[in-house]
Amino acid sequence: MGPDGGSIVNISSLAGLRASKGIAYVGTKWAVRGMTKTAARELGPRGIRVNSIHPGIILTPMLDAWSDEDLKTRTAQVPLGRAGLPEDVVHIVLFLLSDFSRYISGAEIAIDGGLSV
């Protein structure tokens, strides 16, 4: 794409798509949405695409603080019936960084097994 162009993928959270507990954490995740939209508009003329991803329950060390019962209860609410894996997130990021998404900018992609619907 010449000197201009490229792709930025901002990582937010499901907490950035719907209200939940934790004003500081949730507030920062909503801020990522606003920055993404603004950057997509401002950088678009330079051929730079900007999108955000919003992971839900993903099996990472962040969940180590949850009890097994809590994880089971929360995962039961996911329409696909399971927690996500890190590679579920990686595949979407790679897609957004690739030319396969060359006409996608300003998008918010939930990676949450349908939990946000």
C-alpha positions as CSV (number, residue, x, y, z in Angstrom):
1,M,0.0,0.0,0.0
2,G,2.8,2.5,-0.5
3,P,4.0,4.9,2.3
4,D,0.5,5.3,3.7
5,G,-1.9,2.5,4.5
6,G,-1.9,-0.2,7.1
7,S,-4.2,-1.6,9.8
8,I,-4.6,-0.9,13.5
9,V,-6.4,-3.3,15.7
10,N,-7.4,-2.0,19.1
11,I,-8.2,-4.5,21.9
12,S,-11.1,-3.6,24.1
13,S,-13.4,-6.0,25.9
14,L,-17.0,-7.2,26.0
15,A,-17.2,-4.7,28.8
16,G,-16.8,-2.0,26.2
17,L,-20.0,-3.1,24.4
18,R,-22.4,-3.4,27.4
19,A,-22.6,-2.0,30.9
20,S,-21.0,-4.1,33.7
21,K,-19.4,-3.6,37.0
22,G,-16.1,-1.8,37.4
23,I,-16.3,1.9,36.4
24,A,-12.6,2.4,35.8
25,Y,-12.1,-0.8,33.7
26,V,-15.4,-0.5,31.8
27,G,-14.7,3.2,31.2
28,T,-11.4,2.5,29.6
29,K,-12.9,-0.2,27.4
30,W,-15.6,2.2,26.2
31,A,-12.9,4.8,25.5
32,V,-11.2,2.4,23.2
33,R,-14.4,2.3,21.1
34,G,-14.4,6.1,20.7
35,M,-10.7,6.3,19.9
36,T,-11.2,3.5,17.3
37,K,-14.1,5.3,15.6
38,T,-12.3,8.6,15.6
39,A,-9.0,7.2,14.3
40,A,-10.8,5.3,11.6
41,R,-12.4,8.5,10.3
42,E,-9.2,10.6,10.7
43,L,-6.7,8.0,9.3
44,G,-9.0,6.6,6.6
45,P,-7.8,9.2,4.0
46,R,-4.3,7.9,4.5
47,G,-5.5,4.3,3.8
48,I,-5.1,3.3,7.4
49,R,-7.9,1.0,8.7
50,V,-8.7,1.0,12.4
51,N,-10.9,-1.6,14.0
52,S,-11.5,-2.9,17.5
53,I,-12.1,-6.3,18.9
54,H,-14.1,-7.1,22.1
55,P,-13.2,-10.4,23.6
56,G,-15.6,-12.0,26.1
57,I,-14.7,-15.0,28.2
58,I,-11.4,-16.1,26.9
59,L,-9.3,-18.8,28.7
60,T,-6.3,-16.7,29.7
61,P,-4.4,-16.1,33.0
62,M,-6.8,-13.2,33.6
63,L,-9.5,-15.8,34.5
64,D,-7.3,-17.5,37.1
65,A,-8.9,-15.2,39.7
66,W,-12.3,-16.9,38.9
67,S,-13.4,-20.0,40.8
68,D,-14.2,-23.1,38.8
69,E,-17.8,-22.6,39.8
70,D,-17.8,-18.9,38.6
71,L,-16.3,-19.9,35.3
72,K,-18.8,-22.6,34.8
73,T,-21.7,-20.3,35.7
74,R,-20.5,-17.5,33.4
75,T,-19.7,-19.9,30.5
76,A,-23.2,-21.4,30.8
77,Q,-24.5,-18.0,29.7
78,V,-22.5,-18.1,26.4
79,P,-24.8,-19.2,23.5
80,L,-22.0,-21.3,22.0
81,G,-21.6,-23.0,25.4
82,R,-17.9,-22.6,26.0
83,A,-15.2,-20.1,26.8
84,G,-13.1,-18.8,24.0
85,L,-9.5,-19.8,23.4
86,P,-6.7,-17.3,22.8
87,E,-6.5,-18.5,19.1
88,D,-10.1,-17.5,18.6
89,V,-8.9,-13.9,19.2
90,V,-5.7,-14.3,17.2
91,H,-7.5,-15.5,14.1
92,I,-9.7,-12.3,14.1
93,V,-6.7,-10.1,14.7
94,L,-4.8,-11.7,11.8
95,F,-7.9,-11.3,9.6
96,L,-8.2,-7.6,10.4
97,L,-4.4,-7.0,9.8
98,S,-4.6,-8.8,6.4
99,D,-5.8,-7.6,3.0
100,F,-8.8,-9.9,3.4
101,S,-10.3,-7.1,5.5
102,R,-9.1,-4.2,3.3
103,Y,-12.6,-2.5,3.2
104,I,-13.3,-2.8,6.9
105,S,-12.6,0.2,9.1
106,G,-14.3,1.5,12.2
107,A,-15.8,-2.0,13.0
108,E,-16.3,-3.4,16.4
109,I,-16.0,-7.2,16.5
110,A,-17.2,-9.1,19.5
111,I,-15.3,-12.4,20.1
112,D,-17.6,-13.7,22.7
113,G,-19.5,-16.8,21.5
114,G,-22.7,-14.7,21.2
115,L,-22.7,-13.5,24.8
116,S,-23.3,-9.9,23.7
117,V,-26.5,-10.6,21.7
